[in-house]
Protein backbone atom coordinates (compact mmCIF):
# COMPACT_ATOMS: atom_id res chain seq x y z
CA UNK A 1 0.00 0.00 0.00
CA UNK A 2 1.25 3.45 -0.97
CA UNK A 3 0.09 6.14 1.47
CA UNK A 4 0.34 9.84 0.81
CA UNK A 5 0.60 11.58 4.18
CA UNK A 6 0.02 15.33 4.06
CA UNK A 7 1.76 17.45 6.68
CA UNK A 8 2.15 21.06 7.64
CA UNK A 9 4.35 20.35 10.65
CA UNK A 10 1.60 21.14 13.15
CA UNK A 11 0.82 18.85 16.06
CA UNK A 12 -2.45 17.97 14.31
CA UNK A 13 -0.67 16.75 11.18
CA UNK A 14 2.10 15.00 13.14
CA UNK A 15 -0.55 13.16 15.14
CA UNK A 16 -2.36 12.21 11.93
CA UNK A 17 0.87 10.96 10.36
CA UNK A 18 1.70 8.79 13.39
CA UNK A 19 -1.80 7.35 13.67
CA UNK A 20 -2.23 6.88 9.91
CA UNK A 21 1.10 5.06 9.55
CA UNK A 22 0.34 2.82 12.55
CA UNK A 23 -3.16 1.97 11.30
CA UNK A 24 -2.35 1.45 7.62
CA UNK A 25 1.15 -0.04 7.91
CA UNK A 26 2.04 1.05 4.38
CA UNK A 27 4.97 -0.43 2.51
CA UNK A 28 5.52 2.89 0.76
CA UNK A 29 4.93 6.43 2.05
CA UNK A 30 5.08 9.80 0.37
CA UNK A 31 5.17 12.67 2.84
CA UNK A 32 3.84 15.85 1.28
CA UNK A 33 4.05 19.47 2.29
CA UNK A 34 2.35 22.08 0.12
CA UNK A 35 4.00 25.46 0.56
CA UNK A 36 1.83 28.41 -0.39
CA UNK A 37 4.39 30.84 -1.77
CA UNK A 38 1.87 33.24 -3.32
CA UNK A 39 2.64 35.91 -0.69
CA UNK A 40 6.19 36.05 -2.07
CA UNK A 41 4.86 36.74 -5.57
CA UNK A 42 2.01 39.10 -4.73
CA UNK A 43 2.68 41.00 -1.52
CA UNK A 44 1.00 44.23 -2.46
CA UNK A 45 -2.29 45.87 -1.90
CA UNK A 46 -2.80 45.83 -5.65
CA UNK A 47 -3.54 48.73 -7.88
CA UNK A 48 -0.94 51.30 -8.79
CA UNK A 49 1.30 50.66 -5.81
CA UNK A 50 2.39 47.18 -6.90
CA UNK A 51 4.08 44.76 -4.54
CA UNK A 52 5.28 45.85 -1.14
CA UNK A 53 8.35 43.62 -1.45
CA UNK A 54 11.25 44.11 -3.82
CA UNK A 55 12.26 41.25 -6.12
CA UNK A 56 15.07 40.30 -3.71
CA UNK A 57 12.74 40.42 -0.71
CA UNK A 58 10.20 38.27 -2.57
CA UNK A 59 12.90 35.71 -3.33
CA UNK A 60 13.94 35.69 0.34
CA UNK A 61 10.33 35.18 1.50
CA UNK A 62 9.82 32.34 -0.98
CA UNK A 63 13.06 30.71 0.15
CA UNK A 64 12.04 31.00 3.82
CA UNK A 65 8.64 29.43 3.10
CA UNK A 66 10.27 26.53 1.25
CA UNK A 67 12.84 26.05 4.02
CA UNK A 68 10.00 25.84 6.53
CA UNK A 69 8.35 23.20 4.33
CA UNK A 70 11.55 21.13 4.34
CA UNK A 71 11.65 21.36 8.13
CA UNK A 72 8.02 20.19 8.30
CA UNK A 73 8.84 17.16 6.18
CA UNK A 74 11.85 16.29 8.33
CA UNK A 75 9.83 16.60 11.55
CA UNK A 76 7.09 14.38 10.16
CA UNK A 77 9.55 11.77 8.87
CA UNK A 78 11.06 11.61 12.36
CA UNK A 79 7.65 11.50 14.08
CA UNK A 80 6.28 8.54 12.14
CA UNK A 81 9.36 6.42 12.82
CA UNK A 82 9.13 4.34 9.64
CA UNK A 83 12.07 2.85 7.79
CA UNK A 84 13.54 5.78 5.79
CA UNK A 85 13.92 3.45 2.79
CA UNK A 86 10.14 3.42 2.26
CA UNK A 87 9.60 7.16 2.84
CA UNK A 88 9.74 9.73 0.05
CA UNK A 89 9.56 13.40 1.01
CA UNK A 90 7.97 15.82 -1.43
CA UNK A 91 7.65 19.60 -1.22
CA UNK A 92 5.38 21.34 -3.72
CA UNK A 93 4.23 24.92 -4.15
CA UNK A 94 0.54 25.73 -4.21
CA UNK A 95 -2.71 25.61 -2.25
CA UNK A 96 -2.66 22.65 0.14
CA UNK A 97 -5.95 20.97 -0.75
CA UNK A 98 -5.45 21.22 -4.49
CA UNK A 99 -1.86 20.03 -4.35
CA UNK A 100 -2.67 17.06 -2.09
CA UNK A 101 -5.30 15.87 -4.57
CA UNK A 102 -3.02 16.43 -7.57
CA UNK A 103 0.01 14.67 -6.07
CA UNK A 104 -2.12 11.74 -4.84
CA UNK A 105 -3.28 11.19 -8.40
CA UNK A 106 0.18 11.79 -9.93
CA UNK A 107 1.90 9.21 -7.72
CA UNK A 108 -0.98 6.73 -7.87
CA UNK A 109 -1.39 6.68 -4.08
CA UNK A 110 -3.74 4.11 -2.58
CA UNK A 111 -4.81 6.39 0.26
CA UNK A 112 -4.35 9.97 1.45
CA UNK A 113 -3.90 10.68 5.17
CA UNK A 114 -4.79 14.15 6.46
CA UNK A 115 -5.29 15.59 9.91
CA UNK A 116 -8.30 17.50 11.10
CA UNK A 117 -8.58 20.17 13.77
CA UNK A 118 -12.07 18.98 14.60
CA UNK A 119 -13.58 22.42 13.98
CA UNK A 120 -17.33 22.83 13.98
CA UNK A 121 -19.41 23.44 10.87
CA UNK A 122 -19.42 27.25 11.11
CA UNK A 123 -15.64 27.50 11.49
CA UNK A 124 -15.13 25.21 8.47
CA UNK A 125 -17.44 27.39 6.38
CA UNK A 126 -15.80 30.65 7.44
CA UNK A 127 -12.11 29.70 7.39
CA UNK A 128 -12.17 26.57 5.26
CA UNK A 129 -10.69 23.17 5.84
CA UNK A 130 -7.95 21.43 3.89
CA UNK A 131 -9.17 18.01 5.03
CA UNK A 132 -12.71 18.78 3.90
CA UNK A 133 -11.45 19.98 0.52
CA UNK A 134 -9.42 16.79 0.05
CA UNK A 135 -12.35 14.55 1.03
CA UNK A 136 -14.59 16.30 -1.49
CA UNK A 137 -12.12 16.46 -4.39
CA UNK A 138 -9.73 13.52 -4.10
CA UNK A 139 -9.98 10.66 -6.59
CA UNK A 140 -8.18 8.54 -3.97
CA UNK A 141 -9.67 7.28 -0.68
CA UNK A 142 -8.96 9.67 2.21
CA UNK A 143 -8.31 8.84 5.86
CA UNK A 144 -9.06 11.88 8.03
CA UNK A 145 -7.50 11.64 11.47
CA UNK A 146 -9.17 13.90 13.98
CA UNK A 147 -6.90 15.44 16.59
CA UNK A 148 -8.51 14.72 19.99
CA UNK A 149 -7.27 17.83 21.81
CA UNK A 150 -8.90 20.17 19.29
CA UNK A 151 -12.31 18.52 18.87
CA UNK A 152 -15.20 20.93 19.26
CA UNK A 153 -18.88 20.03 19.01
CA UNK A 154 -20.86 21.13 15.94
NUNUTOR-317713 format. One line per field, with one value per residue: residue number from 0; x, y, z of N, C-alpha, C, O in turn. Coordinates in steps of 0.001 Angstrom, whole numbers, padded with zeros to 6 digits. Example, Ala and Ser with C-alpha at 12.3 -4.5 7.8 and 13.67 -1.06 7.14 Angstrom:
BEGIN
pos = (0:1)
neast = (013190:012850)
nnorth = (-005690:-002250)
nup = (007800:007080)
caeast = (012300:013670)
canorth = (-004500:-001060)
caup = (007800:007140)
ceast = (013200:012900)
cnorth = (-003300:000030)
cup = (007800:007870)
oeast = (014236:013409)
onorth = (-003319:001138)
oup = (008465:008039)
This chain:
BEGIN
pos = (0:1:2:3:4:5:6:7:8:9:10:11:12:13:14:15:16:17:18:19:20:21:22:23:24:25:26:27:28:29:30:31:32:33:34:35:36:37:38:39:40:41:42:43:44:45:46:47:48:49:50:51:52:53:54:55:56:57:58:59:60:61:62:63:64:65:66:67:68:69:70:71:72:73:74:75:76:77:78:79:80:81:82:83:84:85:86:87:88:89:90:91:92:93:94:95:96:97:98:99:100:101:102:103:104:105:106:107:108:109:110:111:112:113:114:115:116:117:118:119:120:121:122:123:124:125:126:127:128:129:130:131:132:133:134:135:136:137:138:139:140:141:142:143:144:145:146:147:148:149:150:151:152:153)
neast = (000845:000533:000843:-000084:000886:-000137:001320:001758:003464:002345:001075:-001307:-001124:001165:000293:-001725:-000160:001382:-000652:-001984:000051:000539:-001936:-002421:-000094:001724:003624:004958:005530:004644:005521:004047:004328:002684:003605:002515:003407:002480:002339:004892:005064:002946:002705:001508:-000881:-002230:-003403:-002109:000150:001600:003694:004604:007014:010406:012019:014173:013507:011123:012109:013603:011553:010085:012047:012363:009825:009847:012017:010930:008956:010557:011613:009251:008673:010882:010485:008090:008819:010565:008793:006962:008460:009071:010802:013324:013863:011474:010184:009349:010021:008263:008056:005948:004747:001924:-001684:-002795:-004938:-005599:-003117:-002548:-004516:-003797:-001125:-001573:-002975:-001080:001046:-000130:-001276:-002581:-004061:-004883:-003693:-004812:-004823:-007186:-008533:-010821:-012793:-015897:-018933:-019536:-017056:-015564:-016865:-016405:-013549:-012541:-011315:-008707:-008707:-011410:-011692:-010000:-011288:-013627:-012694:-010719:-009572:-008782:-009070:-009578:-008191:-009152:-007791:-008766:-007790:-007640:-007364:-008292:-010949:-014149:-017585:-020230)
nnorth = (-001185:002177:005092:008455:010946:013878:016856:019657:020242:020851:020019:018677:017581:016004:014173:012934:011773:009925:008256:007436:006053:003981:002663:001965:000721:001039:-000007:001729:005193:008511:011554:014686:018142:021098:024133:027345:029773:032127:034641:035591:036241:037990:040507:042869:045574:045772:047396:050610:050778:048381:045565:045181:044191:044049:042572:041031:040764:039331:036942:036087:035692:033646:031633:031286:030288:027859:026612:026281:024430:022220:021673:020915:018529:016974:016861:015426:013016:012051:011831:009787:007513:005432:003085:004714:004011:003461:005823:008702:012079:014979:018230:020710:023566:025564:025728:023981:021943:021521:020733:018410:016657:016585:015570:013084:011767:011903:010305:007916:007085:004929:005685:008696:010478:012742:015298:016577:019434:019270:021187:022948:023113:025822:027163:025765:026559:029323:029705:027659:024347:022198:019405:018837:019817:018030:015564:016000:016384:014555:011861:009616:007321:008749:009128:010648:011948:012773:015193:014738:016637:019012:018835:020076:020503:020347)
nup = (000000:-000875:000759:000869:002898:004179:005425:007585:009498:011922:015213:014910:012303:012618:014525:013022:011019:012501:013592:011240:009843:011666:011706:008983:008103:005807:002898:001447:001555:000889:001971:002137:001769:001157:000104:000338:-001593:-002593:-001365:-001566:-004208:-004749:-002906:-002486:-002081:-004312:-007313:-008261:-006697:-006633:-005707:-002250:-001546:-002629:-005529:-004616:-001904:-002170:-003226:-001033:000869:-000362:-000368:002412:003090:001688:002949:005490:004848:004186:006700:007997:006681:007470:010263:010349:009121:011048:013212:012473:012437:010612:008462:006775:004142:002867:002721:001007:000569:-000270:-001499:-002528:-004365:-003822:-003294:-000466:-000324:-003061:-004104:-002647:-003604:-006345:-006304:-005090:-007092:-009165:-008203:-007940:-005479:-002923:-000774:000979:003730:006059:008559:010967:012500:013910:013881:014232:012206:011395:011675:009758:007445:007423:007651:006155:005265:004876:005013:004549:001945:000569:001028:-000429:-003047:-003814:-005852:-004769:-002021:001257:004429:007254:010073:013139:015463:018799:020955:019925:019284:018730:019505:017007)
caeast = (000000:001248:000095:000345:000595:000019:001760:002154:004350:001599:000823:-002448:-000667:002100:-000552:-002364:000873:001698:-001803:-002225:001097:000339:-003156:-002349:001148:002039:004969:005522:004931:005081:005170:003844:004047:002352:004003:001827:004387:001871:002642:006191:004861:002006:002682:001002:-002290:-002798:-003540:-000938:001296:002386:004085:005282:008354:011247:012259:015072:012736:010198:012897:013939:010330:009818:013061:012044:008639:010269:012843:010000:008352:011548:011651:008016:008841:011850:009832:007091:009547:011058:007650:006281:009360:009128:012072:013542:013924:010135:009595:009742:009563:007974:007655:005376:004229:000538:-002709:-002662:-005955:-005448:-001858:-002670:-005300:-003019:000008:-002119:-003276:000175:001902:-000978:-001393:-003740:-004814:-004350:-003902:-004789:-005293:-008303:-008577:-012073:-013583:-017327:-019413:-019424:-015641:-015134:-017440:-015801:-012108:-012174:-010693:-007954:-009172:-012711:-011445:-009420:-012347:-014593:-012118:-009727:-009981:-008177:-009665:-008960:-008314:-009061:-007500:-009170:-006902:-008510:-007274:-008904:-012311:-015202:-018877:-020862)
canorth = (000000:003448:006136:009843:011578:015330:017447:021064:020355:021138:018847:017974:016755:014997:013160:012206:010964:008791:007351:006875:005064:002824:001973:001445:-000041:001051:-000434:002889:006433:009804:012673:015851:019473:022077:025459:028409:030845:033243:035911:036046:036740:039104:040999:044232:045871:045827:048729:051305:050656:047184:044757:045851:043619:044114:041247:040297:040418:038266:035707:035691:035181:032342:030709:031002:029429:026527:026047:025844:023204:021134:021363:020193:017164:016294:016603:014375:011768:011610:011505:008535:006425:004341:002851:005780:003455:003417:007161:009728:013401:015823:019605:021336:024915:025735:025606:022651:020975:021220:020028:017064:015869:016425:014669:011742:011191:011789:009212:006726:006677:004108:006385:009972:010684:014148:015585:017499:020169:018983:022417:022827:023444:027249:027497:025205:027388:030649:029700:026571:023173:021431:018010:018775:019979:016789:014552:016304:016457:013517:010665:008545:007276:009667:008845:011880:011642:013903:015444:014717:017833:020165:018525:020934:020030:021134)
caup = (000000:-000974:001467:000808:004185:004064:006682:007639:010650:013146:016063:014314:011181:013137:015145:011927:010363:013386:013668:009915:009552:012546:011298:007621:007913:004377:002509:000758:002053:000375:002844:001282:002293:000124:000561:-000388:-001770:-003319:-000695:-002072:-005568:-004732:-001525:-002462:-001898:-005649:-007880:-008787:-005812:-006904:-004545:-001140:-001446:-003820:-006117:-003715:-000705:-002566:-003331:000340:001498:-000984:000146:003818:003099:001247:004024:006534:004331:004335:008131:008305:006178:008325:011551:010162:008870:012358:014078:012140:012818:009643:007785:005794:002788:002259:002837:000046:001008:-001426:-001216:-003721:-004155:-004206:-002250:000137:-000748:-004485:-004345:-002089:-004569:-007569:-006074:-004841:-008402:-009926:-007717:-007870:-004076:-002578:000257:001452:005166:006458:009910:011099:013772:014598:013983:013979:010867:011106:011485:008471:006382:007443:007394:005258:005839:003892:005025:003895:000516:000051:001032:-001492:-004389:-004100:-006586:-003974:-000675:002208:005858:008033:011473:013978:016593:019988:021806:019294:018871:019263:019012:015940)
ceast = (000884:000373:000738:-000083:000903:000398:002040:003031:003648:001421:-000322:-001970:000342:001339:-001225:-001365:001207:000571:-002085:-001220:000910:-000877:-002998:-001161:001549:003444:005686:004778:005522:004582:005109:003596:003795:002639:003308:002757:003797:002166:003979:006057:003999:001835:002021:-000472:-002986:-002834:-002218:000321:002184:002717:004771:006722:009113:011436:013150:014336:011749:010920:013265:012735:010005:010780:012771:010841:009020:011159:011970:009316:009283:011646:010418:008112:009788:011225:008826:007767:010070:009907:007023:007152:009392:010532:012255:013571:012560:009474:010217:009190:009405:007451:007172:004876:002792:-000389:-002757:-003670:-005791:-004196:-001895:-003413:-004501:-001893:-000480:-002407:-001998:001016:001145:-001040:-002643:-004650:-004098:-004677:-003767:-005284:-006455:-008268:-009836:-012919:-015045:-017685:-019171:-017967:-015125:-015636:-016696:-014322:-011655:-011478:-010002:-008477:-010529:-012570:-010958:-010481:-013289:-014008:-011142:-010338:-009473:-008881:-008867:-009245:-008106:-008884:-007783:-008250:-007753:-008500:-008041:-010357:-013290:-016532:-019419:-021993)
cnorth = (001239:004531:007489:010476:013063:015899:018928:021316:020635:019857:018017:017057:015699:013845:012294:011287:009729:007764:006679:005790:003809:002001:001274:000515:-000116:000527:000650:004135:007620:010849:013911:017098:020383:023461:026511:029616:032065:034595:036474:036669:037991:039592:042354:044337:045941:047249:049301:051057:049476:046449:045603:045374:043811:042693:040406:039865:039290:036928:035185:035077:033795:031294:030313:030069:028006:025848:025529:024537:022008:020703:020558:018739:016359:015931:015462:013036:011188:011117:010157:007323:005237:004211:003926:005276:003441:004790:008114:011051:014298:017176:020218:022723:024984:025619:024163:021637:020549:020390:018605:016172:015588:015417:013241:011031:010942:010579:007898:006168:005833:004800:007694:010077:012172:014278:016555:018136:019859:020225:022125:023312:024913:027652:026957:026062:028719:030601:028567:025432:022393:020001:017882:018932:018661:015692:014768:016184:015345:012358:009411:008504:008136:009202:010162:011494:012889:013995:015639:016012:019020:019929:019466:020428:020935:021956)
cup = (000000:-000347:001233:002124:004064:005435:006523:008861:011963:013959:015501:013188:011625:013780:014074:011228:011188:013384:012326:009564:010400:012114:009956:007377:006440:004099:001714:001231:001299:001361:001969:002108:001107:000690:-000294:-000456:-002477:-002674:-001186:-003456:-005568:-003306:-001399:-002206:-003242:-006169:-008340:-007969:-006141:-005621:-003485:-001012:-002756:-004362:-005203:-002446:-001004:-002656:-001942:001058:000955:-000446:001592:003930:002711:002291:005163:006117:004460:005788:008553:007848:007062:009667:011438:009930:010185:013233:013757:012390:011872:009063:006711:004344:002100:002231:001821:000551:-000211:-000961:-002525:-003353:-004645:-003021:-001762:-000391:-002186:-004754:-003786:-003075:-005831:-007383:-005827:-006156:-009197:-009507:-007579:-006435:-003880:-001579:000593:002936:005455:007890:009872:012475:014562:014796:013700:012588:010512:010861:010150:007320:006286:007056:006494:005974:004728:003848:004337:002380:-000088:-000007:-000145:-002902:-004756:-004887:-005873:-002612:000314:003634:006593:009495:012292:015187:017843:020791:021236:018862:019546:018724:017925:016480)
oeast = (001845:-000702:001949:-001273:002053:-000132:002495:003306:004289:001597:-000310:-002364:000371:001697:-001286:-001696:001305:000799:-002392:-001589:001100:-000839:-003396:-001231:001697:004333:006856:003549:006734:003378:006004:002769:004590:001992:003496:002875:004540:002235:004172:006852:004278:000938:001982:-001200:-004198:-002348:-001319:001431:003399:002101:005425:007559:008537:011047:012914:014514:011563:010401:013240:012867:009689:010366:012914:010831:008565:011061:012238:009121:008847:011748:010518:007678:009522:011412:008727:007338:010020:010035:006593:006639:009713:011345:011416:013326:012495:008338:011432:008019:010286:006533:007905:004615:002475:000051:-002761:-003276:-005837:-004228:-001333:-002981:-004525:-001721:000136:-002119:-001848:001620:001708:-000883:-003639:-005853:-002874:-005802:-002749:-006071:-006678:-008010:-009910:-013676:-015377:-016843:-018653:-017685:-014332:-014925:-016392:-013886:-010488:-011104:-010638:-008670:-010766:-013257:-011448:-010559:-013702:-014742:-010779:-011463:-009707:-009255:-007643:-010388:-007014:-009721:-007121:-007971:-008508:-009553:-008402:-010926:-013273:-016592:-019127:-022642)
onorth = (001341:004847:007650:010537:013458:015481:019390:022463:020655:018752:016790:015893:014605:012680:011072:010151:008624:006568:005488:004733:002696:000772:000119:-000377:-001207:000606:000512:004140:007715:011010:014159:017111:020436:023901:026556:030379:032943:035603:037689:037531:038943:039151:042926:043347:046146:048179:048571:051121:049548:046677:046602:046070:043745:041724:039210:038744:038394:035904:033978:034077:032880:030185:029148:029163:027049:024637:024470:023645:020910:019512:019635:017829:015196:014817:014628:012023:009977:010101:009448:006214:004129:005129:004039:006051:003413:004922:008307:011136:014372:017261:020241:023018:024522:025436:023231:020570:019360:019449:017692:015052:014467:014515:012288:009844:009896:009912:006889:004969:006002:004543:007789:009800:012789:013459:017255:017473:020152:020318:021163:023857:025210:028406:027620:026271:029185:031385:028522:025545:021979:019444:016913:018249:018232:014964:013804:015913:015219:011933:008289:009555:008236:008923:010730:010802:013917:012995:016607:016439:019936:020751:019637:019965:022131:022682)
oup = (000762:-000858:001379:002432:003872:006465:005476:009213:013014:013446:015605:013124:011061:013602:014204:010886:010655:013202:012279:009051:009910:012156:009806:006532:005889:004947:001355:001303:001102:001561:001161:003020:000168:001639:-001510:000503:-002914:-003378:-001216:-003831:-006297:-002587:-000310:-002125:-003307:-005526:-008758:-008496:-005954:-004580:-003784:-000437:-003842:-003710:-005032:-001968:-000181:-002213:-001704:001764:001716:-000107:001961:004764:003338:002492:005729:006942:004804:006082:009361:008555:007365:010157:012337:010482:010401:013916:014667:012541:012299:009169:005818:003420:000871:001774:001780:000921:-001069:-000145:-003514:-002187:-005741:-001885:-002567:-000862:-002500:-005547:-004389:-003349:-006338:-008202:-006304:-006311:-009827:-010347:-007155:-006206:-004584:-001535:000503:003351:005141:008364:008884:013480:015755:015762:013007:011875:009435:009930:009481:006336:005187:006213:006106:007142:003759:002767:003616:001620:-001133:-000997:-000790:-003852:-005925:-004626:-006324:-002094:000221:003995:006562:010076:012149:015848:017933:021265:021975:018145:020765:017585:017897:015727)
